[in-house]
Amino acid sequence: MRKLLTICCFLLCITSLISCGKGPDTAPSEENLNIKLNTANPATSTSSSYQFTVEVLSRMPAAGVKINITAKREDNSTVVFTQDLSSSTAVNSVTVSPLPMGQVFCTVAVTVTSATTSTNTRNGNFRVVWK
């Protein structure tokens, strides 16, 4: 009887280990980021600011994303705007301001990085001018 009880306990332990999986190694991997910049390229603004959205099309990482936006003048590479955001929402509104006067184009570079996995990153850019 004691052997039978020991065998049953052993089988129960093995069954529960198998049904639990292998632990952390079986966790699903994070989906590669996919983004969309909702703007024209080149974009024009009638004022010194320009608003656009950054949309995360892929499944949002569990810890969210970090979004870095930098706008540089094309004539002399001077940074005119920079912003760092943390977000867990798919659509994020950004306003670049101030844009330089005199119809000077700026390149706006956007980098979206997973807050969990720093190698999971996507980049995008567009041109904007204040006319």
N, C-alpha and C positions, 0 to 999 in steps of 0.2 A: 504494500500500500504506500509505503514511504517513497519507493522508487517511482511509482506512478505519479505521485504528487510532485516530485522533483522534476520529472519529465514534462508534466503539464506546465509547471512554472517556467521551465526553460523554453518550451515552445511559445508560451505566452509572451515572454520577453523578446524572443526573436521576431515574432509577428508584430509586436508593437514597434520595434526598431525599424522593420521593413516598411511599415505603413507610415512612419514619420518621415521617411526619406533620409537623405544623407546629411541633413543639417543645412548650414549656411551655403554650402556649395551648390545646392539646388535652387537657390533664389534666382528669379528671372533677371536677366541682364537688362541694363537700361537701354531704351531705344535711342538710336542716333537722332540728334536734333535735326529738325527741318524747319526753316524759318521763311517768312515772307515779309518784305518791306512794302507796306501799302503806301506807295507814292509814285509820282511820275518820275521819269529819268530822261532828260533833266527836268527838274521841278522849278517852277517859278513862284515867287512870293510877291505880293503887293505891299508887304510891310517888312520890318526888320526881323520878323520871326516866321518860322515855318513849322507846321505841325504835321506829323505822320504817325503811323502805327507800326509796331514790330509785332508780328504774329507768329507764335510757336505752333506749327502745324502738326508736329509729332506729339506723342504722348508726353505730358509734362513730367520731368524727373521728380522723384519723391520729395526732394529738398528744394525744388524750384530751379530757377536760372538766375544768372548774373548777366546783365546787359550793359555793355560799354558803348557809348556813343561819342565820337569825336568828329568835329567839323574843322577842316583846314582850308584856308584860302589857297586857290590854285596858282595865284601869281607869285606868292612868296612863302608858301607852306606854313604861315602863322596859324596856330590853333586859335579859333575864335569861339569854340564851344566844346565842352566836355561834360559828360554826365555818366555816373555809374548807378545802376538800379539793381535791386534784387526783387524778384517777382515769382509768384506761383500761379499767375493767371496767364491765359493764352494770348490775350491781346493787351498790348501796352502802348499808351499814347506818349509821344515825346514831342517837345517843342524846342527847336533849335533857335537860339536867340543870344546875342544879336547877330544878324547877318551884316556883312560889310556893304556900305553904300557904293554906288558907282558901277553897278552891273558886274561885280566881281564874282565869278563862280567859286563855290566851295564844294569840296568833296566831303560827304558825310559817310563815315565808316562805322558800321555796327557789328559788334561781336557779341554773340550769345553763347554762354558757357554754362554747362550743368553745374549746379552748386555742389553736387556729389562727386562727379567725375570730371576732373579738369581737362581731360583729353577729349571729352565730348563737346565739341565747339563748332559753331558755324559763323561765317562772316558774310556780310553783304555791304554794298555801298551804292550811293547815288550822288548826283550833282544837283546843286540848288543855287539859284541866283535871285537877288532882290531886284526887281525891275520897276 
